[in-house]
């Protein structure tokens, strides 16, 4: 929520006049339907009017009222209100007598806004409060029903849920362009793109959170949890240069520079446009480094941003270009640290890099070209073209001394708890590689697990146990690359009013393609594995691709003097997805491979050509009905009620297109959403309350055998069901022109409706068995946020601005999980076999499921954000200094962000007796269970100084 300025409500005609004047003067920019206006985010509250950007709020008597979101919409600074005659004269002089075009264009933009729904909008005040310690994900914690955590500072492996739906199932857009991975969802395959991201906190102006099922014009591809619609930072009208520097806790510092061209009226003699049609641009660069609040998790981020705006047609249309290049590198913990270890060495202890580490380097590039054109009173058109790529290299290492055969302790085992390491040896799978084993291919995968660097005691210990040494498989290097490109055309049609009924028809489409070569994995024994072809163990050739086709249509129909709004819509989504390669395990071996002496000797030769291809298509209806009470009961002015229902689809990740024991890849998962709410919006008070129900069918499931006769095999299912239901509320009260109170809350119940294989945790780092009637783990039952904001101008000096915001964030109890032992009957599992069979044991051993005796206790974290801007005169080009003090976890609350119990895998040998004698013991069948936890960030402070020239 944002600080705003109390101001009297204006008569409808006067509001329209001010809006038209501001548009003609370039004080506000045309909006694209469904995208928050750049520059209309939180400006510092003041007690004296000054010219600034402003969006007009219209009463239904004249045009559609802009409803506040579930969290009150960001405030804007006031515009000085000249006499009406002056306003008209100014508008006419600047537009050459075309005032009617400007007024009609602005009126159409107001008509294009969607009717009320449970949307939350966050702006600059929320971004400032999040600070450089946070990310574009942790920013969302200021909205109801959103839980976010991350293990590091900056954009560092964030995990989120919205209404109990996992972040990988939620779509993200930047200016309407889909920014989630189109092949996998979210940030991509597991543990990829963990550090930095395609856009950063200092590259956006705000965000709209649309939970559940958004309007078709905002419901981008691939989501069953809603859309998080970010708005990019846009150029200012005034020329400036800003330098800033930040220093904070845990060795964190940042330096940044921002250059604003202002309106380029005189470039090329005005050939590029003048006045409201003049172009503007900006460039911004920042570099941040941190040591991290968890030991041995340093990170570095470099962010480069360029934006260009070119209005035309008297400012009613606009072309925009945006270029972003971000990089991130650092160490992070792929799994929470075992509690016995942190109890022995400290809450934020971590294994040293000479024991184990995971390092990642990421590059992200984004190019967006957008044009929105006002054609006439009845038609506007827009088109966006985009290209994105991401490069990820991941280096993982474990000292071979940390492993022990048959679950025996290693060098860093404490209290029976060993680290869960993300290497081949860490999963106890080294016996599946090398000559004579299922993943070996004498033509391309010829790595034999070189043990030259293996300590003698490790070799002897594993040989004595009769097992394959982890050496040579205790380090690995992976490479990933993804290209995504597409186009998003759209039309808005506003035909003349007929019988007092208005129609606002929007149609559009999204056509995009995402491609990735096969993820290459190289194994070794020392940290510097590198991309050596002799060490290749998977990902020889081929890759995955997904082409998406999406089309939507919606019609907002306004009845009864613009008080009853009905918006039906439909979306058609289709995908063409494939996974292929010539050397994939469980593919069809080539004749040349089978003819080798190695295969002729009877060794397993199981890699070969494979291709999975599937078309998917889903029709997704939507309906919203809302009513404004303004005309019916004048005393209820500002009161609206609404209801929505709709469907949305999430298509199976391309990883589910690999060879499967079950057969064809799963079909799309579908959510059915129903919500209803009430909103009350006046100049001083905004209230909202809603109820939601979401039912997910055809939920995805997955299992991969790591031991036994089916080792290496996988299957992908579509049998799960979930439901999420709850209430959400928000309030904003402008107590005085300088003081605001705000808050929101949500209550969520998320549970499974069918027993099936599935990802059990919100992070999707634990797959196992979900049981009918059990809760989704990692979803807080209650979430609340409360803020008090004071903002004042002329506090100490004339024209200075001071603001302070104090916020408390409450997180309720969360359910947690544990690992099964393989001998517990959890009910029938399709395709697995009966309880008591070896396959049932192998599938359920180590499988994660809900822990009825677990849980994370509620906690509350307090934040403080203070800003002061000081005008400077007589010091050369310097004209403003800014100071910011940002404190997270003010009272140093200790809490768990994430917690569960698990078994670390190991190489476990075979059963010596019993019904499974001679069969392989599951890799999760010989180690003790222990608790893992990811601690929350302790007290942290950041101080920033900026100088504006």
N, C-alpha and C positions, 0 to 999 in steps of 0.2 A: 504494500500500500504506500501511497505517496502523500507528501505534504501538499496541501492545496490552499487556495486563498478564498475566503468567504466573500461572496459578492452577491448583490441583489439579483433576483431572477429578472430577465428582460422580457419585454413583450415580444411575441413571436415575430412581428414584422421588423422590429428593431434588431433582433438577433440575426435575421436573414440579411439585413442591410450591412451589419457589421461583418458578417461572414463574407459577403460579396466584396466589401471594401478590402478586407484583409487578404482575400485571394488575389484581387487585382493588384494590390500593393506588394505581393510576394511574401506576405507575412505567414500564410499557410500554404501548404502544397496540396495538390490533388491527391486523393487517397485511392488506392486499389481496394476493392471490396475484400474485406476479410483480413487486411493487413494493417496493423496499427501504424499511424502516421509518424514518419520519422520527424523528430523535432518536437513532437507534441507530448513528449514524456515529461517526467517531473522536472519542473523548473523550481528554483528556490522560492519559497513563499516570501512575499514582501508586504509591507503595509503602505506602499505608495505605488500607484500605477506607473508602468513604464512600457514603451513599445516592446512587444515580444510576440512570439508565436502563440496562436490560440486556435482551438477548434470550437466551433459554435455548437451549442446544444439547442435543438429546435423542439418546440411544443407541437403536439400533434395537430393543432389547429392550422399549422402552416406546413409542416413537413414531419417526417418520421422522427420521433424523439430518439436520441442516442442514449440507449440504456446503459447504466453502469454494470460492470461485471460483478461476478460473485465476490471478488475483492474490488473495492471501489477503484474506478479507473484513475490513472495517474492525473494529478492536477497539472494545470498549465498556468503560466503567468498571465496576468491580465493585460488587455490591450486598452490603451487610452481611447476613450469614446468621444470623437469629435461630433459637432452638431451634424444632424442628418444632411443638411444642404451641402456642407463642406464635404461630407463623405461622398455624396453623389457626384459633386463636381470633380473631386479627385479621381474617382473611378472612371468617369467619362474622359478626363484628360489623359489618363494613362492608357486607356484601351482604345482610344480613337473612336469613341461613341459606341463601343461594343459591349456596354455594360450588361445588356440582356443576355449575351452569350455567357458571360462569366457567372451571372446569377443563376441561369438555368443549369450550367454545368455543375455548380456547387449544389444545387437542389437535387440533381440526379445522383451525385455522390452520396448525399444523405439517404436517398431512397435505396441505394445499393446495400446499405448496412443490414446485417441480419437481425432478425427479431431476437428477443432475449433468450438466453440459454445459460448453462452453468459455466460461463467463461470467466477466467481470472486474468487480469492484465497487470503486469509488473513493469515498472519504469526505472528512471535514473536513480531515484532514491533507494530502490531495492538493489540496484547494481552497486551503488556506492556502499551500502551496508554489507554486501557480500565481500567486496574488496578483493585484493589480489590473492588472498589466501584461498578464495573459492573458485568456482567455475560456472559455466553456463548451466550446469546441472544443479549445483548447490543453490544457485539463485532461485530455483523453483521451490525451495523449502518454504518460501513466503506465501505459498498458495495452499488452500485446504486440500486434503487427501493426497498430498505429495510427500513422500519420505525419500530423502537422499542421503547418502553417505559416500565418502571416499577415503582412501588410505593415505593420501598425501596432499601437498599444497599445490594450488593451481589446478589445471585440468588433469587430474591424476586418478585414473581408474574409477570414475564415478559410477555409482549404482543407484538406480531410482525405481520407485513404483508409484503409480497413479491409480488411486482407487483399488489398490491391491493387484493391479496388473503390472507385470514386469516391464522394465524400461526397454528391453529388447523387443517388446510387442507394441511400443508406442512410436509413432512417426514424429520426425522433427523436420521443420522447414526453415529456411532463411529466405525471406521475401517470397515465399510461396514455392521455392525450389526444394525438393526432398533432399535432406542431408543425411538421413540414416543410410546404412548399407542396404542396397536394394536386393542383394543376394542372401544376406543372413539376417537382416534387421539390426537395429541398434547401431553400435560402433563396428560391427562385423563379427567374425568368428571369435570364439572364446580366447581371451587374453590378447587379441590383436588391438592395435590402436589404443593402448592403455594410457599413453602419455600424450598430452596435447590433443588437438582436434581440428576439424576443418574451419572452425571459427571460434573466437575467444571472447571473454567477457568484455574486453575493451573495444570490441568491434561491433557491438550491438547497441541499439537504443532502447530496446524493450522486448517483451515477450508476452504472448497470449497463450494460456493453457486451456485447451478445449478437451476436457476428459470425455471418456465414453465414445460416442460417435458424433463427430462434428458435422456441421452443414456440408453438403456435397462440395460446395466451392472451396472448402477449407480442409476436407477430409482427404489428404493425400494418400498415396499408395502405401499399402502394407501396414495396417494397424488394427488391433482389437482393443486398444487402450486409449485412443484419442490422438490428438495432434498437439504438439508443442511448436507454436508458430513464432519464431524469432524475427525481429526487424533489424535490418542492418543500420549501421551508423551512416548518416548522410552529411554532405558538406554544409557548412554554415554560409550565410549571406555576407558575412564580414571577413575580411582578410586578417589572418593572425598566425602566430607561431607559438606553440606551447611546449615548454620543456618541463619534465617532471622526474622526480626521483623518490623512491620508496625504500624504507629499511624496516625490517620486522624481525619477529622471533624466528628461531631455528635457522639462523643464517640466511634469511630471505631478503633479497633486495631486487629492485626493478628500476630500470631507466627507460624513459620513453620520450618520443618527440612526435608532435602533431603539427602539420602544416595545412592551413586553410587558405585557398585562393580568394575566397569571397566571390561576389558576382563579377564576372569578367566582361563588363560592359564594353570596354574599348579594345578588346582583342580583335585584330584584323579589321579595324575600323568598324567594329560592330557587326561584322559579317556572321558571327556565331550567335547573334541575338543581343538585344538590349533590354533594360528594365526587367520585367518579370520573366522574359524569355532568355535572359543572359545565363550562360553556363557557369558552373562552379565545380570545384574539385577539391579533394583532400587526400593526404597521404599520412599514414601513421605507422610508427615502428616502436616495438617494445622488446626488451630483453629482460627476462627474469631468471634468477637462480635461487635455489633453496637447498638446504641440507635435509629437510623433512623432519617431521616430529617423531617418526618411527626411525630407529637407528638404521644407518646404511641405506637410506632411500633418497639420495640427492637427485635433483632434476633440474633441467634447464629448458627454457621455452624462448623461442624467437618468433615474433608475430609481425607480419608486414601486411598493411591494408591500404588499398586505393579505391576511391569512389569518385565517380563523375556523374553529374546531373545536368541535363539539358532540357529545360522546359520549352514549349512552343505553343502556338495558338493562344496567345495571351495568357500563358500559364495554365491552360486547361489540360494540356497533354505534357508528357515527359518521357524522355529517353534516359536510361540509367545504365552505367557500366560499373561493375564491382569486381575487383581482383583481390584475392586473399592467398597469401603463402605463409603457412605456419609450420614450425618444426618443434619437435619435443624429443628429449632424450633423458635417460636416467635409469636408476634402479628402482624396482618395486617388489613387493611381496605378492606372489601369485596366490598364496593361501595365507589365511590368518595364522599367527604363530601359536603353537601349543601353549596352553596355560601353565603347565608345569615349568616350562622354560621361562615364561615371563614372571612367574612367581619367584623363580630363583634369581633372575637377573634384572628384573624391573619391568614395569608396565609397558614401556615402549621399546623393549629389547628386541633385537633381531639377530639372525645368524650373520656372522661377518662374511664378507665376500670370499675369503679363502675357504669357507665352509660350504656356502651355497649362495647363488644370486640369480636374478633374472634381470637382464638389461635390454632396453628397447630404444630404438631410434626410429622416429616417425616423421615423414614429410607429407604435407597436405597442400594441394593447390586447388583453387576454385575460381572459375570465371563465370560471371553471370551478366547477360545482356538483356535488358528489359525495356519494353516500350508500351506505354499506355496512352491511347489516343482517344480524345473526345471528338467524335465525328459529327454528331448533331444531337438534338434533344432526345432522340429515341435510340441512339446507338453509340456505343463505345466499344473499342476493341483493344486487346492487349496480347502480347506475345513475349515469352521469356525463353531464351536459349541458354544452355548451361553446359559446362564441362568441368569435371572434377577428377582428380586422381589422388591416390594415397599409396605411399611406400612404407613398408614396415619390415625392419630386420630385428629379430629377437635372438638374444644370446643367453643360454641357460647353462648353469654349471652346478655340479655338486661334487665335493671332494669324495672320492670312493670310500674313504674311511667312515663316512656317516652312515653307510649301509651295513646291514648285517643279514646273513642268511637265515631263513626260517623265522624271520621276525626278531632275531636277536638284536640287542642294543648296538648302536653305532657310536661314533665318537662324540656326537652332540645330543644323544638321547638323554632325556631327563625325566625321571618318574615314569619310565616306560613309553614316553611320547617321543617319536622320531618325526623329523620334518616331512611334510608331504611335498616331494620334489617333482617338478614338471619335466623330468627327463625320462628317456626310455628305461633307464635303471631305476628311476624313482618309482615307476609303476611295476617294477619287478618283471619287465618284459624282455630283458636282454636275451633270454633263451629262445626268443622267436626270430632272432636275427642271426646273420652269419651263415656260412656253409652248412648245409644239411637241415636248415630250418625254413619255415614257411614264407618268410619275407625276403629270402635271398633269391637273387636272379643273376645267373652267371653272365648275363649280357650287360646289365646296367647297375644292379645293386650288388656290387662285388665287395663291399666293405666287410672286413672279417673281424671287426672289433679289436683293432690294434691295442695291445696291452703293454707296449714298450715302456710307457710312463707309469705303469701300475706299481704301487708299493708292494714289496715282496710279502709283507705280512697280510695284505689284502688277498693276494693271489693264493697264499697258503691257506688262509681261513676259509675261503669259498671252495677251494679244491677239497679240503677236508670234509666239507658238508656235502660234497658231490653235486655242487651247483655251479652254474655259469657265473663267472666274475662280473661285477658291474663295470669294471674298467673298460673303457672304449665306448661305453654307452652312458656315461655319467655327464657328458657335455653335448650340447647340440646347438645348431645355428639354423634359423629358418628365415626365409624371405617370402614376402607377399607383396603383390601389386594389384591395384584395382583401378580401372578406368570406367567412368560413368559419364554419359552425355545424354542430352535430351532436349525436348522442346515442349512448351506449355502454352498453347494458344487459348484464347477465351473471348467471349462476347457478352455484353450486357445490353439487353433490349428493354426499353421502357416505353411501351406504346401509350397513346393518349388515354386519359381516363374515360371509362365507359360506365354509365349508370352509377357514377360515384365510386367505381372500383378501380384501384391502381394495380398494375402488374409490373413486377421487376423480374425479368427472365434472365437467368444466367446459364450459359452453356460453355463448356470448355473440355479440354482433354490434356492428358499427359502421356507423352510417348518417350520412353527412355530405354537405354540399354547399359548394362553393367557387365564387364568382363574381367576375369582374373585368370592368369596362368596358374598352373598347379603350384601349390605351396611346396617349395622345396625344403627338405630337412636333411641336414648333414650331421653326422654323429662323430664324436671324438672323445678323448680322455682329458684334454687340457682346455682351459677356458677359451683359447684362441683357435676355435675349430675352423671358422671361415668357410667360404663357399668352394670347397675342394671337391671336384667331381668324384674323386676316388672314395670320398666319405659319404656320398649320397645314399640315403636309405629310403627315401620316398619322394614322389613328385617329379618324376622324370620328364614328362611332357603332358600335353593336354591342358585341361582347366575347366572352369565353369563359366556360365554366362546366363543372364536373365534379361529378356526383353519384356517390357511392360507396356500395356495399352490400357489407358483409363479414359473414360468419357463420363461427363456428368451433365445433368440438367436440373435446375431448380427454378421455382417460380414463387416469389413472395407476392401474395395477393392480399391487398388491404381493403377491408370492408368497413362499413358503419363509421364514416367520417374518420377513417384512419385510426380506429381503435382496436379492431379485430384483425389479426394478421395470421394468415395460413400459408405455410411454406412447405409444399410437397416437393420431393426431389428423388432422383434415382442416380446411382452410379453403376457403370459397367466396368469391371476390372478383368483383365486377362493377362496371363503370363505365358511366355514361351521360355522354358528353363531347360538347361542341359548340363551334364557332367560327362566328360570324356577323357580318355587317355589310352596310350598303347601299353602301359606297364602299371596297371592297377591290380592290387590284390583281389582275387576272385574274378578277374576278367578271363577272357578266352586266350589261353597261351598260343603264341604264334608257332607255326610249323618249324621255323628256324630255332626257336627256343627248345622245343621238344626234341629236336634232332641233336642237341648238344650232348657231349659225353656225360656232363653233369646230370642231365635229366634222364638219359638212357640208363644211368646207374641206379635209378630208382629213387633219386632224391625228389622232394616235393618241388614242383614247378607250377606255381599257382598265380603268377602275375601275367597279365595279358591285356588285350584290347577290351575296352568297356565303354559303353555309351548309354546314358539314360536321358531320355527326352520326354517332356510332358507339356501339354497345353492345359492350362486351367482357366476357368471363366466363372465369374460370380456376378449376379444381379443383386444390388444392395439398395433397398428402398429407404426413404427417410421422410419424416413428417414432423413439423413443428407448428403448434398453435399457440398464440399468445393474445392477451387482451389487456388494453390500457384502460384504467377506470377514469381517466381525466374527464371525459365527456359525460359519462353516466352519473358520477358523483363528484362534483368539483372539489369537495372536501378531501377526496382521495387522490388528488393530483399527485402524480409521481408513482402510483401503485400499479404494478403489472403482475399478471400471473401467466405461466406458460407450461407447456408440456411437450415432450419430444419423444419420438421413438425412431429407431433406425438400426441398420445392420452395417457391419464392416468386416473386412476379411484380412487375414494374415496368411500369406502363402508360405509353404514349407521352405525352410532354409535349404540352399543348394547342397549343404552337407548331407541332407537327408536323401539326396539323389544317388549316393554311392551304392555299391553292391549291398543287397539286403536279403536276409533269409526269408523275408515275408514277400518280397516282390516289388511292385510298383511304388514309386514315391507317394507320400501321403497327399491327400487333398487339402485345400485351404481350411484353416481354422476360422470359425465364424463367431462373432459376438452379436447378441441381440440386446439392445439397450432400451430402457424405459426410464424417463426422468420427468419430474414435475417440480415447479418451484414458484416462488413469489419474490418480487423485488420492489423495494420502495426507495425512490431516489428524489431527494430534494437538494437544494443548494447547500444545506448544512449536514444532512443526515442521509446516509445510504445504507440500506439493510437488504440482505438476501438470505434465502433459506431454500434448500432443495432436497429432494429424496431421489436416489438412483437405484436401479437394479440392472445388472449386466450378467448375462448368461453366455458362457463360452462353450461351444460344442466342437467336437473333432479336435480336441487338444492334442498337441504333439507329444510323442514319447520316444525314448531312445534307449538302447542297451548295446554294449559292445563286450564280447567275451575277451577276457584277458588271460584266461587259463583254461585247461581242460581240452577235450578233443575239438571243440569249436573255437579255440583261441584265434583271434583275428577277425572272426565273423561279427557282423552287426545286424540289427534290425531296427526299423523305424516304424512307429505306430501312430495311430490317429484316433485312439479310443477314449481319450480323456474328456472330462467335463468339469467346469468350474462355475461358481457364481460369486458375484461381488455385489453387495448392497450396503446402503448406508445413507447418512444425512450429512449435509454440508451447510455451513452458515458463515456469514461475514457481516461486519459492521464498520462504518466509518462515521465519526462525529467531529465536525469542525467546531470545536468549542468556542474559540475566538479566532480572529484573523491570523493569529500567530501559533495557535496551539491545536493539535489534532490528536484524537485517540482513535485507534483502529484495532481490529482483530479478526480472526477467523478460527473456525474449528471444523472438525470432521470426525465422524464415527464410521468405521468400516468393518464389515464382516465378510471375509473372503474364505471360501471353503471349496473342497473338491466334492463333486457329485457322483464320481465313479472311481472304482479302484483300477489303477492302470500303471504302466510304466510312465515315468515323466521326470521333468526337471522339478525338483522339490523346492529349491530356494529361489528367492527373487533374483539373485545374481546369476542363476543358472550355472553355478559352478559345481553343483552336486546333483547327479541324476540318480534316480532310485525308483521308489514305489510310492505313489500317492494313494491314500485309502479314502473311500467314500465317507463323507461326513467330517473329515479332519480339516483343520484350518490350513491355509497357505502360510508357510513360515516366513518370517521376516517382514510381516505387514503389521504395523502398529494398529491397535484397536482404536486409539484416540490420537488425534494430532491437533495442536492448537498453536496459535501465534498471536501475541499481543504487543502493540507498539504505542509509544507516546512520542510525538514529534513536536519540537518547538523550532520555529523558523522566524527570523526577524531581520529586517533591514534597518540600516542606520543604528546598529547596536552600539558600536564604540566610535565609529567615524562616519561621516556622511558617505552614503552609497556603498557601505560595506554590507555583507550578508553573512549571517551566522545561523547555523542550524545544528540541532542535536537530536538524535533518534535513539531511543532506548527500546530494545525488543527482547521479549522472552519467547522461546520456542519450546513447547512441551511435546514430548514423544511418549505415547502410551506403551503398554505392555506388548511385546512381540513373542509369538510362538517360535520355537526352535526345532531342530532336527537331531537325529542320531543315526548310526549305521546298524543295520540288522546283522545277525550272526549266521544267517543261512539256514537255521534250524527253527525258525519261527513261521507259523502259518499265517500269512497275511491275506488269505483268500485266493480265489482263482485268478490267474493271470493269463490272458489269451496268448496262445502259442508257446507257453512255457512248459506245460505239463503239470501233473498233480504234485501236491505237497508230499515230500518224502522221496521224490525222484532226485537223481543227481543234478539234472538240469535245473530243477527248482532251487536246489541248494546253490548252484553256481550263479544263478541269476540274482538271488536275494542276498547272498553273502556280500556284505559291504554296501548293500543298497541303502541309500539314505531315505528316511521316512520321518514323519512327525513324531516328536518326543513329548508324550503327555506329561512328563515330569520336568521338562525344561522350561525355558522362557528367559526373556531379557526384561529386567525391571524398568519401570518408567523412569524418565529423566527429563530435566529441564536445563536448557542452556540459555544464557543471557548474552546479548550483544550490545555494543555501544558504537555509534558512528557520529562523529562531530566534524563539521565543516565550517571553514571561515575563509571568505574571499575579501581581499583588501585592495581597494583601488590605489594605484600608484601614479603620481604626477611629478613631472620634472626630473625623471630618471631615464633620460634617453627614450628608446622605443618601448621600455617596459611600462605596461599600464595596469597589470593586475598580478597579485600574488595569491596563491591558494594554499590552504593548509587542511590536512585531513588526518584525523586520529581514528583508527578503526580497531576495536577490541572484540575478539571472539572468546567465548567462554569466560566471561568476566569474573565469575566466582570459582573458576577452576574446578568445575564439576567433573568427576571421574565416571565414565559410563562406557558400556559396550555398544558399538555401532552394529556389530555382527557377531554372532556366537552360535556354535553348534558342537556336537560331539561326533567324532569320526575315528576311523581306523586308517592308518597309513598303509598303503600296499607294500608288499614285499614278495620276494621269491620264496615260496613256502613248501616246495617239495610235494610228496604224495601221501595219501592216507596209508597207514600201515595195517589198519584193521577196520572192522565195521563194515556196513553195507557198501561203502564206497572205497574199499581197500584197493590200492593200486591206482586209483584215480587221483588226478591233480587236486591238491588243496587250493582253494581260491586264493588269489593274491591278497585278499582281505581276510584270510582265515587263520593267520598265525600271529597277529599283532594285537596288543591291548587297545581298548578304546580310551580316548582322552578328549578333553575339551579344547577347542580352538576359539580364539577371540580376536577381534579387531578393535582396539581401543579408540575412543573418540579423541579429537584434538584437544589438548589442554589449553590453558590460558595462553592467548597469543595476541600480540599487539603489533600494529603496523602504522608507521607515520610517513606521510607523503607531503612533499612540498612541490608546488608547480609555479612556474613563471610564464605569464602570457604577454606576448609582444605584439 
